[in-house]
Structure formats: C-alpha cells, structure tokens
C-alpha cells in the first residue's frame, strides 16, 4: 500500500483546474450534449489525469469513469490527492457524483486525506471537497490498524 504523508489541502486553483479538466473532457469527447460523464484526478506532482467510461454491449462489464485516471496514477507512481466525477444530464446540467464504494476503496490506499468531490446538498451542480475519511468515517480496514495508514485510526 502507498504510504500517505500528511496531505495538505491542494491550492483552490488546482482543485478548480481538476474540475475544469473533467468538464473539458465531457465537452470535447461528447460534444452532442449526450447524457455522459467523466472523472479527473489531481496527482501529488500537480498533474491532472482524466478518464471516462467506454460503452460495452454487456453493461455488467462496463467500468467507471475513475478507472482510467486511477490506473494512470499507479502507472506514473504518483499519489492521488483529489478526485472528481461529474455527469452531464441531457438538459445540459452537470451534477457531481460522489465516489461509489468501489472507488472509495481504490482511493483509500492513498490515505484518509485524499479529497473527493461530493455534491452540495442544496445544489448538486456545486462541488464540495471533503477528505475521504469524512465520507468514509467507518472504514472497514480500521479493524486492522497494523495494515493501514495510521490516519485512518487516529
């Protein structure tokens, strides 16, 4: 498991750039206002990776938008410090999708300080950044404190 040094909140400009990269991918890859989404991850070196989910004939084998940037971070040996997933509806409105349980598990290896985008409760089009520990307060791995980042148990 990657070790997680103390994670500092990335500069607001870097977080805004991560959201913008995600929106840009949706617009450039799906210019016809389709009902589509994408993800973007900010890495420790300041770079941003994006990805989207390809279609498959059998929906049970489709992957989520986060897979591509997550695997890219691993390939580059870079820590993920923030992750956002957005979905554009046919009306053109873009909503924030908080990471599903599987993505939370994937991001958890980078420690409890990884920032994830969640939707504002009053407006699902507004990104609210939260530490993974705050959206996953009862992480199952805390039962094994010798096997995980100490930040999960403190």
Secondary structure, DSSP 8 states (H G I E B T S, - for coil): -----------HHHHHHHHHHHHHHHHHH-TT--SEEEEEEEETTS-EEEE-----SSGGG---THHHHHHHHHHHT--EEEEEEEEE-TTS-EEE----HHHHHHHHTT-TT-EEEEE-SS-TTSEEEEEHHHHSTT-GGGG-GGGS-GGGT-
